[in-house]
């Protein structure tokens, strides 16, 4: 019989949700502020029909993204909220074509 390994299950740490001050507000929709742990940037180019675009990070780096490959999170987690000039939070990942946006939150 193989040994079993215990695994600790943790909540994701990339999207902190504020703790409500009023306990009766637990059933309401959580509000996520723009001061979360995402790196901040702004959408520079967005081609809605193709679903691709480029965003510029706070340090000036330009990162491509594709709506079909990006995990949209937060209250505005739909492609209709992405537009040129929109402020976003993002995480990056490596693909065979270089660094790309892997997770995006539109503010």
NUPAMI-318280 format. One record per atom (N, C-alpha, C): residue in three letters; chain; y, z, x; atom name. Coordinates in nm, 2 decimals, always signed. Atoms other than C-alpha are relative to their C-alpha. Layout:
<r r="ala" c="A" yy="Y" zz="Z" xx="X" a="CA"/>
...
***
This chain:
<r r="unk" c="A" yy="-0.12" zz="+0.00" xx="+0.08" a="N"/>
<r r="unk" c="A" yy="+0.00" zz="+0.00" xx="+0.00" a="CA"/>
<r r="unk" c="A" yy="+0.12" zz="+0.00" xx="+0.09" a="C"/>
<r r="unk" c="A" yy="-0.12" zz="+0.01" xx="-0.08" a="N"/>
<r r="unk" c="A" yy="+0.34" zz="-0.10" xx="+0.14" a="CA"/>
<r r="unk" c="A" yy="+0.09" zz="+0.11" xx="-0.03" a="C"/>
<r r="unk" c="A" yy="-0.10" zz="-0.11" xx="+0.02" a="N"/>
<r r="unk" c="A" yy="+0.61" zz="+0.16" xx="+0.20" a="CA"/>
<r r="unk" c="A" yy="+0.11" zz="-0.06" xx="-0.08" a="C"/>
<r r="unk" c="A" yy="-0.11" zz="+0.04" xx="+0.08" a="N"/>
<r r="unk" c="A" yy="+0.89" zz="+0.14" xx="-0.05" a="CA"/>
<r r="unk" c="A" yy="+0.13" zz="+0.05" xx="+0.07" a="C"/>
<r r="unk" c="A" yy="-0.13" zz="-0.03" xx="-0.06" a="N"/>
<r r="unk" c="A" yy="+1.25" zz="+0.13" xx="+0.07" a="CA"/>
<r r="unk" c="A" yy="+0.10" zz="+0.04" xx="-0.11" a="C"/>
<r r="unk" c="A" yy="-0.10" zz="-0.04" xx="+0.10" a="N"/>
<r r="unk" c="A" yy="+1.52" zz="+0.32" xx="-0.13" a="CA"/>
<r r="unk" c="A" yy="+0.13" zz="-0.07" xx="+0.03" a="C"/>
<r r="unk" c="A" yy="-0.12" zz="+0.07" xx="-0.01" a="N"/>
<r r="unk" c="A" yy="+1.83" zz="+0.12" xx="-0.19" a="CA"/>
<r r="unk" c="A" yy="+0.10" zz="+0.07" xx="-0.09" a="C"/>
<r r="unk" c="A" yy="-0.11" zz="-0.06" xx="+0.07" a="N"/>
<r r="unk" c="A" yy="+2.16" zz="+0.28" xx="-0.29" a="CA"/>
<r r="unk" c="A" yy="+0.08" zz="-0.12" xx="-0.07" a="C"/>
<r r="unk" c="A" yy="-0.07" zz="+0.10" xx="+0.08" a="N"/>
<r r="unk" c="A" yy="+2.33" zz="+0.07" xx="-0.57" a="CA"/>
<r r="unk" c="A" yy="+0.15" zz="+0.05" xx="-0.01" a="C"/>
<r r="unk" c="A" yy="-0.14" zz="-0.03" xx="+0.00" a="N"/>
<r r="unk" c="A" yy="+2.71" zz="+0.07" xx="-0.54" a="CA"/>
<r r="unk" c="A" yy="+0.08" zz="-0.10" xx="-0.09" a="C"/>
<r r="unk" c="A" yy="-0.09" zz="+0.09" xx="+0.08" a="N"/>
<r r="unk" c="A" yy="+2.99" zz="-0.07" xx="-0.76" a="CA"/>
<r r="unk" c="A" yy="+0.07" zz="-0.09" xx="+0.10" a="C"/>
<r r="unk" c="A" yy="-0.08" zz="+0.09" xx="-0.08" a="N"/>
<r r="unk" c="A" yy="+3.18" zz="-0.37" xx="-0.62" a="CA"/>
<r r="unk" c="A" yy="+0.13" zz="+0.07" xx="+0.04" a="C"/>
<r r="unk" c="A" yy="-0.12" zz="-0.07" xx="-0.05" a="N"/>
<r r="unk" c="A" yy="+3.47" zz="-0.25" xx="-0.40" a="CA"/>
<r r="unk" c="A" yy="+0.12" zz="-0.10" xx="+0.01" a="C"/>
<r r="unk" c="A" yy="-0.10" zz="+0.10" xx="-0.01" a="N"/>
<r r="unk" c="A" yy="+3.67" zz="-0.57" xx="-0.42" a="CA"/>
<r r="unk" c="A" yy="+0.10" zz="-0.01" xx="-0.12" a="C"/>
<r r="unk" c="A" yy="-0.09" zz="+0.00" xx="+0.11" a="N"/>
<r r="unk" c="A" yy="+3.83" zz="-0.51" xx="-0.76" a="CA"/>
<r r="unk" c="A" yy="+0.02" zz="+0.14" xx="-0.05" a="C"/>
<r r="unk" c="A" yy="-0.02" zz="-0.14" xx="+0.05" a="N"/>
<r r="unk" c="A" yy="+3.96" zz="-0.16" xx="-0.80" a="CA"/>
<r r="unk" c="A" yy="+0.07" zz="+0.00" xx="-0.13" a="C"/>
<r r="unk" c="A" yy="-0.06" zz="-0.01" xx="+0.13" a="N"/>
<r r="unk" c="A" yy="+4.04" zz="-0.06" xx="-1.15" a="CA"/>
<r r="unk" c="A" yy="+0.07" zz="+0.14" xx="-0.01" a="C"/>
<r r="unk" c="A" yy="-0.07" zz="-0.13" xx="+0.01" a="N"/>
<r r="unk" c="A" yy="+4.31" zz="+0.21" xx="-1.22" a="CA"/>
<r r="unk" c="A" yy="-0.07" zz="+0.10" xx="-0.10" a="C"/>
<r r="unk" c="A" yy="+0.06" zz="-0.11" xx="+0.09" a="N"/>
<r r="unk" c="A" yy="+4.19" zz="+0.54" xx="-1.38" a="CA"/>
<r r="unk" c="A" yy="+0.11" zz="+0.03" xx="-0.10" a="C"/>
<r r="unk" c="A" yy="-0.11" zz="-0.02" xx="+0.10" a="N"/>
<r r="unk" c="A" yy="+4.38" zz="+0.58" xx="-1.71" a="CA"/>
<r r="unk" c="A" yy="+0.03" zz="+0.15" xx="+0.00" a="C"/>
<r r="unk" c="A" yy="-0.04" zz="-0.13" xx="+0.01" a="N"/>
<r r="unk" c="A" yy="+4.59" zz="+0.89" xx="-1.74" a="CA"/>
<r r="unk" c="A" yy="-0.03" zz="+0.06" xx="-0.13" a="C"/>
<r r="unk" c="A" yy="+0.03" zz="-0.04" xx="+0.13" a="N"/>
<r r="unk" c="A" yy="+4.52" zz="+0.91" xx="-2.11" a="CA"/>
<r r="unk" c="A" yy="-0.14" zz="-0.02" xx="-0.03" a="C"/>
<r r="unk" c="A" yy="+0.14" zz="+0.02" xx="+0.02" a="N"/>
<r r="unk" c="A" yy="+4.15" zz="+0.97" xx="-2.18" a="CA"/>
<r r="unk" c="A" yy="-0.03" zz="-0.08" xx="-0.13" a="C"/>
<r r="unk" c="A" yy="+0.02" zz="+0.08" xx="+0.12" a="N"/>
<r r="unk" c="A" yy="+4.19" zz="+0.80" xx="-2.53" a="CA"/>
<r r="unk" c="A" yy="+0.01" zz="-0.14" xx="+0.03" a="C"/>
<r r="unk" c="A" yy="-0.02" zz="+0.14" xx="-0.03" a="N"/>
<r r="unk" c="A" yy="+4.28" zz="+0.48" xx="-2.35" a="CA"/>
<r r="unk" c="A" yy="-0.12" zz="-0.06" xx="+0.07" a="C"/>
<r r="unk" c="A" yy="+0.12" zz="+0.05" xx="-0.06" a="N"/>
<r r="unk" c="A" yy="+3.93" zz="+0.44" xx="-2.21" a="CA"/>
<r r="unk" c="A" yy="-0.05" zz="-0.13" xx="-0.07" a="C"/>
<r r="unk" c="A" yy="+0.06" zz="+0.12" xx="+0.07" a="N"/>
<r r="unk" c="A" yy="+3.83" zz="+0.19" xx="-2.48" a="CA"/>
<r r="unk" c="A" yy="+0.09" zz="-0.12" xx="+0.01" a="C"/>
<r r="unk" c="A" yy="-0.08" zz="+0.11" xx="-0.01" a="N"/>
<r r="unk" c="A" yy="+4.13" zz="-0.03" xx="-2.42" a="CA"/>
<r r="unk" c="A" yy="-0.03" zz="-0.09" xx="+0.12" a="C"/>
<r r="unk" c="A" yy="+0.02" zz="+0.09" xx="-0.11" a="N"/>
<r r="unk" c="A" yy="+4.14" zz="-0.33" xx="-2.19" a="CA"/>
<r r="unk" c="A" yy="+0.06" zz="+0.05" xx="+0.13" a="C"/>
<r r="unk" c="A" yy="-0.06" zz="-0.05" xx="-0.13" a="N"/>
<r r="unk" c="A" yy="+4.19" zz="-0.22" xx="-1.82" a="CA"/>
<r r="unk" c="A" yy="+0.11" zz="-0.09" xx="+0.05" a="C"/>
<r r="unk" c="A" yy="-0.11" zz="+0.08" xx="-0.06" a="N"/>
<r r="unk" c="A" yy="+4.51" zz="-0.33" xx="-1.66" a="CA"/>
<r r="unk" c="A" yy="-0.01" zz="+0.01" xx="+0.15" a="C"/>
<r r="unk" c="A" yy="+0.01" zz="+0.01" xx="-0.14" a="N"/>
<r r="unk" c="A" yy="+4.49" zz="-0.44" xx="-1.30" a="CA"/>
<r r="unk" c="A" yy="+0.13" zz="-0.04" xx="+0.06" a="C"/>
<r r="unk" c="A" yy="-0.13" zz="+0.02" xx="-0.06" a="N"/>
<r r="unk" c="A" yy="+4.81" zz="-0.42" xx="-1.10" a="CA"/>
<r r="unk" c="A" yy="-0.01" zz="-0.10" xx="+0.12" a="C"/>
<r r="unk" c="A" yy="+0.00" zz="+0.10" xx="-0.11" a="N"/>
<r r="unk" c="A" yy="+4.91" zz="-0.67" xx="-0.83" a="CA"/>
<r r="unk" c="A" yy="-0.01" zz="+0.07" xx="+0.14" a="C"/>
<r r="unk" c="A" yy="+0.01" zz="-0.07" xx="-0.13" a="N"/>
<r r="unk" c="A" yy="+4.87" zz="-0.39" xx="-0.56" a="CA"/>
<r r="unk" c="A" yy="-0.15" zz="+0.03" xx="+0.03" a="C"/>
<r r="unk" c="A" yy="+0.15" zz="-0.01" xx="-0.03" a="N"/>
<r r="unk" c="A" yy="+4.49" zz="-0.44" xx="-0.53" a="CA"/>
<r r="unk" c="A" yy="-0.03" zz="-0.03" xx="+0.14" a="C"/>
<r r="unk" c="A" yy="+0.04" zz="+0.02" xx="-0.14" a="N"/>
<r r="unk" c="A" yy="+4.30" zz="-0.50" xx="-0.21" a="CA"/>
<r r="unk" c="A" yy="-0.02" zz="-0.15" xx="+0.04" a="C"/>
<r r="unk" c="A" yy="+0.01" zz="+0.14" xx="-0.03" a="N"/>
<r r="unk" c="A" yy="+4.31" zz="-0.88" xx="-0.23" a="CA"/>
<r r="unk" c="A" yy="+0.11" zz="-0.04" xx="+0.10" a="C"/>
<r r="unk" c="A" yy="-0.10" zz="+0.06" xx="-0.08" a="N"/>
<r r="unk" c="A" yy="+4.49" zz="-1.08" xx="+0.03" a="CA"/>
<r r="unk" c="A" yy="+0.09" zz="-0.08" xx="-0.09" a="C"/>
<r r="unk" c="A" yy="-0.09" zz="+0.07" xx="+0.09" a="N"/>
<r r="unk" c="A" yy="+4.80" zz="-1.24" xx="-0.13" a="CA"/>
<r r="unk" c="A" yy="+0.03" zz="-0.13" xx="+0.05" a="C"/>
<r r="unk" c="A" yy="-0.04" zz="+0.14" xx="-0.03" a="N"/>
<r r="unk" c="A" yy="+4.90" zz="-1.60" xx="-0.14" a="CA"/>
<r r="unk" c="A" yy="+0.06" zz="-0.07" xx="-0.12" a="C"/>
<r r="unk" c="A" yy="-0.06" zz="+0.08" xx="+0.10" a="N"/>
<r r="unk" c="A" yy="+5.05" zz="-1.88" xx="-0.35" a="CA"/>
<r r="unk" c="A" yy="-0.06" zz="-0.13" xx="+0.00" a="C"/>
<r r="unk" c="A" yy="+0.06" zz="+0.13" xx="+0.01" a="N"/>
<r r="unk" c="A" yy="+4.90" zz="-2.20" xx="-0.48" a="CA"/>
<r r="unk" c="A" yy="+0.11" zz="-0.10" xx="+0.03" a="C"/>
<r r="unk" c="A" yy="-0.10" zz="+0.10" xx="-0.05" a="N"/>
<r r="unk" c="A" yy="+5.08" zz="-2.49" xx="-0.30" a="CA"/>
<r r="unk" c="A" yy="-0.02" zz="-0.13" xx="-0.07" a="C"/>
<r r="unk" c="A" yy="+0.04" zz="+0.12" xx="+0.07" a="N"/>
<r r="unk" c="A" yy="+4.89" zz="-2.79" xx="-0.45" a="CA"/>
<r r="unk" c="A" yy="-0.11" zz="+0.03" xx="-0.10" a="C"/>
<r r="unk" c="A" yy="+0.11" zz="-0.01" xx="+0.09" a="N"/>
<r r="unk" c="A" yy="+4.67" zz="-2.81" xx="-0.75" a="CA"/>
<r r="unk" c="A" yy="-0.01" zz="-0.13" xx="-0.09" a="C"/>
<r r="unk" c="A" yy="+0.03" zz="+0.12" xx="+0.07" a="N"/>
<r r="unk" c="A" yy="+4.51" zz="-3.12" xx="-0.90" a="CA"/>
<r r="unk" c="A" yy="-0.09" zz="+0.04" xx="-0.12" a="C"/>
<r r="unk" c="A" yy="+0.08" zz="-0.06" xx="+0.12" a="N"/>
<r r="unk" c="A" yy="+4.40" zz="-3.01" xx="-1.25" a="CA"/>
<r r="unk" c="A" yy="-0.12" zz="-0.08" xx="-0.04" a="C"/>
<r r="unk" c="A" yy="+0.11" zz="+0.08" xx="+0.04" a="N"/>
<r r="unk" c="A" yy="+4.19" zz="-3.31" xx="-1.33" a="CA"/>
<r r="unk" c="A" yy="-0.12" zz="+0.01" xx="+0.09" a="C"/>
<r r="unk" c="A" yy="+0.11" zz="-0.01" xx="-0.10" a="N"/>
<r r="unk" c="A" yy="+3.99" zz="-3.29" xx="-1.01" a="CA"/>
<r r="unk" c="A" yy="-0.05" zz="+0.15" xx="+0.02" a="C"/>
<r r="unk" c="A" yy="+0.04" zz="-0.14" xx="-0.02" a="N"/>
<r r="unk" c="A" yy="+3.98" zz="-2.91" xx="-1.01" a="CA"/>
<r r="unk" c="A" yy="+0.01" zz="+0.05" xx="+0.14" a="C"/>
<r r="unk" c="A" yy="-0.01" zz="-0.04" xx="-0.14" a="N"/>
<r r="unk" c="A" yy="+4.08" zz="-2.88" xx="-0.65" a="CA"/>
<r r="unk" c="A" yy="+0.15" zz="+0.03" xx="+0.04" a="C"/>
<r r="unk" c="A" yy="-0.13" zz="-0.03" xx="-0.04" a="N"/>
<r r="unk" c="A" yy="+4.38" zz="-2.74" xx="-0.47" a="CA"/>
<r r="unk" c="A" yy="+0.01" zz="+0.06" xx="+0.14" a="C"/>
<r r="unk" c="A" yy="-0.02" zz="-0.06" xx="-0.13" a="N"/>
<r r="unk" c="A" yy="+4.53" zz="-2.58" xx="-0.16" a="CA"/>
<r r="unk" c="A" yy="+0.09" zz="+0.12" xx="-0.03" a="C"/>
<r r="unk" c="A" yy="-0.09" zz="-0.12" xx="+0.01" a="N"/>
<r r="unk" c="A" yy="+4.68" zz="-2.23" xx="-0.14" a="CA"/>
<r r="unk" c="A" yy="+0.05" zz="+0.04" xx="+0.14" a="C"/>
<r r="unk" c="A" yy="-0.06" zz="-0.04" xx="-0.13" a="N"/>
<r r="unk" c="A" yy="+4.90" zz="-2.08" xx="+0.13" a="CA"/>
<r r="unk" c="A" yy="+0.00" zz="+0.15" xx="+0.00" a="C"/>
<r r="unk" c="A" yy="+0.01" zz="-0.15" xx="-0.01" a="N"/>
<r r="unk" c="A" yy="+4.82" zz="-1.72" xx="+0.25" a="CA"/>
<r r="unk" c="A" yy="+0.13" zz="+0.06" xx="+0.05" a="C"/>
<r r="unk" c="A" yy="-0.12" zz="-0.07" xx="-0.04" a="N"/>
<r r="unk" c="A" yy="+5.08" zz="-1.46" xx="+0.34" a="CA"/>
<r r="unk" c="A" yy="+0.03" zz="-0.03" xx="+0.15" a="C"/>
<r r="unk" c="A" yy="-0.03" zz="+0.03" xx="-0.14" a="N"/>
<r r="unk" c="A" yy="+5.04" zz="-1.55" xx="+0.71" a="CA"/>
<r r="unk" c="A" yy="+0.02" zz="-0.15" xx="+0.03" a="C"/>
<r r="unk" c="A" yy="-0.03" zz="+0.14" xx="-0.02" a="N"/>
<r r="unk" c="A" yy="+5.10" zz="-1.92" xx="+0.65" a="CA"/>
<r r="unk" c="A" yy="-0.12" zz="-0.09" xx="+0.01" a="C"/>
<r r="unk" c="A" yy="+0.12" zz="+0.08" xx="-0.01" a="N"/>
<r r="unk" c="A" yy="+4.74" zz="-2.04" xx="+0.66" a="CA"/>
<r r="unk" c="A" yy="-0.02" zz="-0.07" xx="-0.13" a="C"/>
<r r="unk" c="A" yy="+0.03" zz="+0.08" xx="+0.12" a="N"/>
<r r="unk" c="A" yy="+4.65" zz="-2.32" xx="+0.42" a="CA"/>
<r r="unk" c="A" yy="-0.15" zz="+0.00" xx="-0.02" a="C"/>
<r r="unk" c="A" yy="+0.15" zz="+0.00" xx="+0.04" a="N"/>
<r r="unk" c="A" yy="+4.31" zz="-2.28" xx="+0.24" a="CA"/>
<r r="unk" c="A" yy="-0.03" zz="-0.08" xx="-0.12" a="C"/>
<r r="unk" c="A" yy="+0.04" zz="+0.08" xx="+0.11" a="N"/>
<r r="unk" c="A" yy="+4.15" zz="-2.53" xx="+0.02" a="CA"/>
<r r="unk" c="A" yy="-0.09" zz="+0.08" xx="-0.10" a="C"/>
<r r="unk" c="A" yy="+0.09" zz="-0.06" xx="+0.10" a="N"/>
<r r="unk" c="A" yy="+3.97" zz="-2.43" xx="-0.30" a="CA"/>
<r r="unk" c="A" yy="-0.04" zz="-0.11" xx="-0.10" a="C"/>
<r r="unk" c="A" yy="+0.05" zz="+0.08" xx="+0.11" a="N"/>
<r r="unk" c="A" yy="+3.76" zz="-2.59" xx="-0.58" a="CA"/>
<r r="unk" c="A" yy="-0.03" zz="+0.09" xx="-0.11" a="C"/>
<r r="unk" c="A" yy="+0.02" zz="-0.09" xx="+0.11" a="N"/>
<r r="unk" c="A" yy="+3.76" zz="-2.44" xx="-0.92" a="CA"/>
<r r="unk" c="A" yy="-0.15" zz="+0.02" xx="-0.03" a="C"/>
<r r="unk" c="A" yy="+0.14" zz="-0.01" xx="+0.02" a="N"/>
<r r="unk" c="A" yy="+3.39" zz="-2.52" xx="-0.95" a="CA"/>
<r r="unk" c="A" yy="-0.07" zz="+0.10" xx="+0.09" a="C"/>
<r r="unk" c="A" yy="+0.06" zz="-0.09" xx="-0.10" a="N"/>
<r r="unk" c="A" yy="+3.31" zz="-2.31" xx="-0.64" a="CA"/>
<r r="unk" c="A" yy="+0.06" zz="+0.13" xx="+0.01" a="C"/>
<r r="unk" c="A" yy="-0.07" zz="-0.12" xx="-0.01" a="N"/>
<r r="unk" c="A" yy="+3.56" zz="-2.03" xx="-0.68" a="CA"/>
<r r="unk" c="A" yy="-0.04" zz="+0.09" xx="-0.12" a="C"/>
<r r="unk" c="A" yy="+0.02" zz="-0.10" xx="+0.11" a="N"/>
<r r="unk" c="A" yy="+3.48" zz="-1.71" xx="-0.87" a="CA"/>
<r r="unk" c="A" yy="+0.13" zz="+0.06" xx="-0.04" a="C"/>
<r r="unk" c="A" yy="-0.13" zz="-0.05" xx="+0.05" a="N"/>
<r r="unk" c="A" yy="+3.78" zz="-1.63" xx="-1.08" a="CA"/>
<r r="unk" c="A" yy="-0.02" zz="+0.14" xx="-0.06" a="C"/>
<r r="unk" c="A" yy="+0.01" zz="-0.14" xx="+0.05" a="N"/>
<r r="unk" c="A" yy="+3.83" zz="-1.26" xx="-1.15" a="CA"/>
<r r="unk" c="A" yy="+0.13" zz="+0.05" xx="-0.06" a="C"/>
<r r="unk" c="A" yy="-0.12" zz="-0.06" xx="+0.06" a="N"/>
<r r="unk" c="A" yy="+4.08" zz="-1.04" xx="-1.33" a="CA"/>
<r r="unk" c="A" yy="+0.03" zz="-0.04" xx="-0.14" a="C"/>
<r r="unk" c="A" yy="-0.02" zz="+0.03" xx="+0.14" a="N"/>
<r r="unk" c="A" yy="+4.24" zz="-1.07" xx="-1.67" a="CA"/>
<r r="unk" c="A" yy="+0.03" zz="-0.15" xx="-0.02" a="C"/>
<r r="unk" c="A" yy="-0.02" zz="+0.14" xx="+0.02" a="N"/>
<r r="unk" c="A" yy="+4.34" zz="-1.44" xx="-1.61" a="CA"/>
<r r="unk" c="A" yy="-0.11" zz="-0.08" xx="+0.08" a="C"/>
<r r="unk" c="A" yy="+0.11" zz="+0.06" xx="-0.08" a="N"/>
<r r="unk" c="A" yy="+4.00" zz="-1.56" xx="-1.50" a="CA"/>
<r r="unk" c="A" yy="-0.05" zz="-0.13" xx="-0.06" a="C"/>
<r r="unk" c="A" yy="+0.03" zz="+0.14" xx="+0.05" a="N"/>
<r r="unk" c="A" yy="+4.02" zz="-1.92" xx="-1.63" a="CA"/>
<r r="unk" c="A" yy="+0.09" zz="-0.09" xx="+0.07" a="C"/>
<r r="unk" c="A" yy="-0.08" zz="+0.10" xx="-0.08" a="N"/>
<r r="unk" c="A" yy="+4.14" zz="-2.24" xx="-1.46" a="CA"/>
<r r="unk" c="A" yy="+0.13" zz="-0.04" xx="-0.06" a="C"/>
<r r="unk" c="A" yy="-0.12" zz="+0.04" xx="+0.06" a="N"/>
<r r="unk" c="A" yy="+4.41" zz="-2.29" xx="-1.71" a="CA"/>
<r r="unk" c="A" yy="+0.12" zz="+0.08" xx="+0.05" a="C"/>
<r r="unk" c="A" yy="-0.11" zz="-0.09" xx="-0.06" a="N"/>
<r r="unk" c="A" yy="+4.62" zz="-2.01" xx="-1.54" a="CA"/>
<r r="unk" c="A" yy="+0.04" zz="-0.04" xx="+0.14" a="C"/>
<r r="unk" c="A" yy="-0.03" zz="+0.05" xx="-0.14" a="N"/>
<r r="unk" c="A" yy="+4.61" zz="-2.19" xx="-1.20" a="CA"/>
<r r="unk" c="A" yy="+0.10" zz="-0.11" xx="-0.01" a="C"/>
<r r="unk" c="A" yy="-0.11" zz="+0.10" xx="+0.00" a="N"/>
<r r="unk" c="A" yy="+4.93" zz="-2.39" xx="-1.14" a="CA"/>
<r r="unk" c="A" yy="+0.07" zz="+0.01" xx="+0.14" a="C"/>
<r r="unk" c="A" yy="-0.07" zz="+0.00" xx="-0.13" a="N"/>
<r r="unk" c="A" yy="+5.14" zz="-2.49" xx="-0.84" a="CA"/>
<r r="unk" c="A" yy="+0.11" zz="+0.11" xx="-0.01" a="C"/>
<r r="unk" c="A" yy="-0.10" zz="-0.11" xx="-0.01" a="N"/>
<r r="unk" c="A" yy="+5.35" zz="-2.19" xx="-0.73" a="CA"/>
<r r="unk" c="A" yy="-0.05" zz="+0.14" xx="-0.06" a="C"/>
<r r="unk" c="A" yy="+0.06" zz="-0.12" xx="+0.06" a="N"/>
<r r="unk" c="A" yy="+5.12" zz="-1.93" xx="-0.90" a="CA"/>
<r r="unk" c="A" yy="-0.03" zz="+0.10" xx="+0.11" a="C"/>
<r r="unk" c="A" yy="+0.05" zz="-0.10" xx="-0.09" a="N"/>
<r r="unk" c="A" yy="+5.08" zz="-1.60" xx="-0.71" a="CA"/>
<r r="unk" c="A" yy="-0.14" zz="+0.03" xx="-0.02" a="C"/>
<r r="unk" c="A" yy="+0.14" zz="-0.03" xx="+0.01" a="N"/>
<r r="unk" c="A" yy="+4.72" zz="-1.53" xx="-0.64" a="CA"/>
<r r="unk" c="A" yy="-0.05" zz="+0.10" xx="+0.11" a="C"/>
<r r="unk" c="A" yy="+0.07" zz="-0.08" xx="-0.10" a="N"/>
<r r="unk" c="A" yy="+4.49" zz="-1.28" xx="-0.46" a="CA"/>
<r r="unk" c="A" yy="-0.13" zz="-0.08" xx="+0.03" a="C"/>
<r r="unk" c="A" yy="+0.12" zz="+0.08" xx="-0.03" a="N"/>
<r r="unk" c="A" yy="+4.19" zz="-1.42" xx="-0.28" a="CA"/>
<r r="unk" c="A" yy="-0.08" zz="+0.06" xx="+0.11" a="C"/>
<r r="unk" c="A" yy="+0.09" zz="-0.03" xx="-0.11" a="N"/>
<r r="unk" c="A" yy="+3.89" zz="-1.37" xx="-0.06" a="CA"/>
<r r="unk" c="A" yy="-0.05" zz="-0.14" xx="+0.05" a="C"/>
<r r="unk" c="A" yy="+0.04" zz="+0.13" xx="-0.06" a="N"/>
<r r="unk" c="A" yy="+3.76" zz="-1.64" xx="+0.18" a="CA"/>
<r r="unk" c="A" yy="-0.15" zz="+0.01" xx="+0.04" a="C"/>
<r r="unk" c="A" yy="+0.14" zz="+0.01" xx="-0.05" a="N"/>
<r r="unk" c="A" yy="+3.42" zz="-1.75" xx="+0.29" a="CA"/>
<r r="unk" c="A" yy="-0.02" zz="-0.13" xx="+0.08" a="C"/>
<r r="unk" c="A" yy="+0.03" zz="+0.12" xx="-0.08" a="N"/>
<r r="unk" c="A" yy="+3.27" zz="-2.01" xx="+0.53" a="CA"/>
<r r="unk" c="A" yy="-0.09" zz="-0.09" xx="-0.08" a="C"/>
<r r="unk" c="A" yy="+0.09" zz="+0.11" xx="+0.05" a="N"/>
<r r="unk" c="A" yy="+3.12" zz="-2.34" xx="+0.41" a="CA"/>
<r r="unk" c="A" yy="-0.02" zz="-0.09" xx="+0.12" a="C"/>
<r r="unk" c="A" yy="+0.03" zz="+0.10" xx="-0.10" a="N"/>
<r r="unk" c="A" yy="+2.99" zz="-2.64" xx="+0.60" a="CA"/>
<r r="unk" c="A" yy="+0.13" zz="-0.07" xx="+0.04" a="C"/>
<r r="unk" c="A" yy="-0.13" zz="+0.07" xx="-0.03" a="N"/>
<r r="unk" c="A" yy="+3.35" zz="-2.78" xx="+0.59" a="CA"/>
<r r="unk" c="A" yy="+0.11" zz="+0.10" xx="+0.05" a="C"/>
<r r="unk" c="A" yy="-0.10" zz="-0.10" xx="-0.05" a="N"/>
<r r="unk" c="A" yy="+3.52" zz="-2.46" xx="+0.72" a="CA"/>
<r r="unk" c="A" yy="+0.03" zz="+0.11" xx="-0.09" a="C"/>
<r r="unk" c="A" yy="-0.03" zz="-0.11" xx="+0.09" a="N"/>
<r r="unk" c="A" yy="+3.69" zz="-2.17" xx="+0.56" a="CA"/>
<r r="unk" c="A" yy="+0.06" zz="-0.04" xx="-0.13" a="C"/>
<r r="unk" c="A" yy="-0.05" zz="+0.04" xx="+0.13" a="N"/>
<r r="unk" c="A" yy="+3.75" zz="-2.19" xx="+0.19" a="CA"/>
<r r="unk" c="A" yy="+0.01" zz="+0.13" xx="-0.09" a="C"/>
<r r="unk" c="A" yy="-0.02" zz="-0.11" xx="+0.09" a="N"/>
<r r="unk" c="A" yy="+3.86" zz="-1.96" xx="-0.09" a="CA"/>
<r r="unk" c="A" yy="-0.13" zz="+0.02" xx="-0.08" a="C"/>
<r r="unk" c="A" yy="+0.13" zz="-0.02" xx="+0.07" a="N"/>
<r r="unk" c="A" yy="+3.55" zz="-1.80" xx="-0.25" a="CA"/>
<r r="unk" c="A" yy="+0.03" zz="+0.08" xx="-0.13" a="C"/>
<r r="unk" c="A" yy="-0.03" zz="-0.09" xx="+0.12" a="N"/>
<r r="unk" c="A" yy="+3.71" zz="-1.55" xx="-0.50" a="CA"/>
<r r="unk" c="A" yy="+0.15" zz="+0.00" xx="-0.02" a="C"/>
<r r="unk" c="A" yy="-0.14" zz="+0.01" xx="+0.02" a="N"/>
<r r="unk" c="A" yy="+4.05" zz="-1.58" xx="-0.66" a="CA"/>
<r r="unk" c="A" yy="+0.04" zz="+0.08" xx="-0.13" a="C"/>
<r r="unk" c="A" yy="-0.05" zz="-0.07" xx="+0.12" a="N"/>
<r r="unk" c="A" yy="+4.26" zz="-1.37" xx="-0.90" a="CA"/>
<r r="unk" c="A" yy="+0.15" zz="-0.04" xx="-0.02" a="C"/>
<r r="unk" c="A" yy="-0.13" zz="+0.05" xx="+0.03" a="N"/>
<r r="unk" c="A" yy="+4.57" zz="-1.52" xx="-1.06" a="CA"/>
<r r="unk" c="A" yy="+0.08" zz="+0.12" xx="-0.06" a="C"/>
<r r="unk" c="A" yy="-0.09" zz="-0.11" xx="+0.05" a="N"/>
<r r="unk" c="A" yy="+4.86" zz="-1.27" xx="-1.12" a="CA"/>
<r r="unk" c="A" yy="+0.09" zz="-0.05" xx="-0.11" a="C"/>
***
